[in-house]
């Protein structure tokens, strides 16, 4: 991975950083999935600008793999003055990549050149069980507050972002159900039967699964299937690492 990234930076002086894809593995090093560059933003030379990547983030969430990042020394030394964890908490890395994109193109090698372990015992597993809005939205909301950035977007981009927010609400609703926060489940799933949710389900596989998960949790609540429902959701989250 390192050799390929060094070669890329040497061949593309305009790139401030370069990332790679990754294979996901579990506690026993079994392959369970992958993190890939979204297919809808493929580039012939592997270089991407801010607008392209920010639009993709609003559609696909954060696909930058922090541990795959190779950044030029001078970018870190002279341009990145702070790690803004106080503002963006666990998503401060996404803010960092967007700041680099403001000044440079970045490269993304469309190959899984590393393995990224996902475990139910790691710190991020606690994040996956959280009931607060994901830190990811601290970053995106910060950038969307700038008129110059909103000017880069169209109605489709904002719709994609709305669908990402619903996905987050469904995840949180599952976690609230598991912990017994049934009132919060009702609030978070208020629009799961809307035309907008149905459209998202028809547009993509992810939208379909978000829609079905929301309906499942809502049905558990309406039918008062608490204990069995809680155990089923724990099982689903465990096997899907969601």
Steps between C-alpha positions, in 0.01 A plus 500: 500500500773744599697437181196557279407820682853643484510426129164674453611815684825510305306477175236759598653811653155664519376240751524596867410153626406153382272230643424137420209262531495225764372150562307469827589211730353376828664396828624176340628673185213369288405734215157650570476785251682794352525877492526619143512823309144563377465381141310812395809721543759295315787702350736407218804635686391431860486870593198672657405854598301637794164525324513143372597355836264709710204407280603134531521529879146641508388197301708219649614631842870489593694257278846641583698237691702694756771236537554492123574873475841606370535880516791711382718620787473865396120482504495383860783734602388825339127473428338284767547698821261310725310176549148632563375225728320748726280598205455167322581235763540153345460641146786749522686291243234570236538872566874460448459338157252769393742773609771341287255481208441873529862559400596194295374217290518165676562152365301188577638166379209271403660191653459338845865534600440455872285297739286687751384308805143538626433358846211505742756563775669809355425863588302558182258226606388733780447773241283261298276456807466877551168682511632849424515641149819375334805728522519478120222760485701745709742516210251510215279758670806718561589500130140534382472821704735669251323658204795436271469126566122489475541665162680189378197281576171432329165358616621143449796554734274637772257212449786252539600671823142478628505127432827463690340675796207257490742207499662644812159542665409137426827381656435712806142375522631143508736591783226679692272197464775276637543730800125546558469855369173438319385864492818599320439220247166658409660841453789370288280292269230760447548498120586137431172451311545816289528518121855631547599187692337281236684684222831441680412130530437477126819688403763285671563183696608705798179700487302177485670356809455827692132500408449136602694543825291804589175315427620201706580713805175695463305172477669363813393813681140496372458131585667544839753223428763635734712214634518291182536818295790619713684167466441491124641850457807419710559195281455695177739773609756244611509307173495811281738713710252791469 
